[in-house]
Amino acid sequence: MRIFIYILIALSVIVIAYNVTVLNFDDLLGEDSAIALIGIICAACVIVLLSILLTSKAIDRKFKGKK
């Protein structure tokens, strides 16, 4: 499962990189730029949530190892 999570994090980074190229910095609230901003925010949320999942799995493994 850890490998799958790392793959999802890598895909999220790729999505962020693509959406940064779509951004029009002169008109950030324009149609295409707004969609790109939403994509960047969503991908960043995915990275945060998956990082929390990885951390909780690591804590769970350590807790089970002590019992």
N, C-alpha and C positions, 0 to 999 in steps of 0.2 A: 504494500500500500504506500510505503514511503516513496518508492520510485514513481508511482502514479501521481502523487502529490507534487513531487519535484517537476514532473512533466507539465502539470497544470500551471505551476508557477512560471515555468519557462514560457508557456503559451501566453500567459497573461503579460509577461514582459514584452513579448513580440507584439501583442495587441496594443500595448501602450506605445511602443516604438512606431508602429504604423499610424496610430491616431495622432501622434505628434507631427508626423509628416503631413497629415491632412489639415492640421490647424492653419488658419489664416490669422496671423498675429495682428493684422491691421483691423480685422473685424471678428473678434473672438465670439461675439454673440450672434453671428450670422448663421445661416441654416447648416452648412457643412461643418463649421467650427463648433457649433453647439452639440451636434451629434458626436463629434470627435471628443469634446470635453466630457460628455456623458460616458463614452466608451473608456476614456482614461480613468475616470472616477470609479466606474464599475470594475475595471481590471485591478485597480489599486485595492479596492475592497476585497476582491478575490484573494489577492496576495496576503492581505492582513488576516483574513479568515483562515486560509490554509496554513499560515504561520502559527496561528493560535492552535489549530488542530495538531500540527507537528509537535508543538510544545506540550500539549496535553497528553499526546501519545507517549512522549519521552518521560513525562512525570509518571504516567501510569505504569510504564515498564520498570522504572526505578522503584515505585511503590510495591509492585508485585514481587520484585526481586528481594525485598527486605522481609517479606513474609515467609 
